[in-house]
Amino acid sequence: MSSNPVPRAPLGLPPGSIRGILVLFITVQFWLLLLLPDNYVIRIPINLYFLLTFVALFFVSHGRTIASATDQFASPLHLPAGTLRVVIFGGSAAVIGYLFTNHPERLVERLRPQASQLDGWPTLMGAYVGGFVLGYLFRIMPFRHNWAFQSFQAWISLIAMSLLFIEIVVQAFVIPTLKDQYDVRTWEAIVTGVTACYFGTRS
């Protein structure tokens, strides 16, 4: 019996499955914040712009770290090839198209950052770059196929999914209903850093 560790994707799912779930969470948050009625005075959080870059990374990873339509390996979440990309692209086009046609002022207003939001971008950039670099360094280490690293990947995937789910609830359902504004930049940096770290381990 070979003693060489067998590389496997986190949680035993096809490669790209966890990244697919994460980018769905990111995209759904984006959709919800744009679609909230006009009586909610909100802006797209700055960290969400950082997180949206992982949606693009998910798209370009097909054929590299994620199976393409011609590969023999299963597609993310065992869905037909291209399903997640169609949902993400089609849903985003539908939301933006609807708002551009019916509520163009809301679309522009919510996408335009406030000056106060920009104060926190250095912290978010540090979490984004630092998390991704840390994950990538783990990814290229000789022990990347070791059971301990694969367990680490699995835990990071679970934590990232949990944080992004909570982020959807907080940003789309809690903060818009509050009369007072709270500083959530530390929370946003944690969500961004953990998510970036996971994508770094899988890039």
Buried (B, 14 or more C-beta within 10 A) or exposed (E): EEEEBEEBBBEEBBBBBBBBBBBBBBBBBBBBBBBBEEEEEBBBBBBBBBBBBBBEBBBEBBEEBBBEEEEEEBBBBEBEBBBBBEBBBEBBEEBBEEBEEEBEEBBEEBBEBEEEBEEBBEBBBEBBBBBBEBBBEBBEEEEBEEEEBBEBBBEBBBBBBEBBBBBBEBBBEEBBEEEEEEEBBEBBBBBBBBBBBBBBBBB
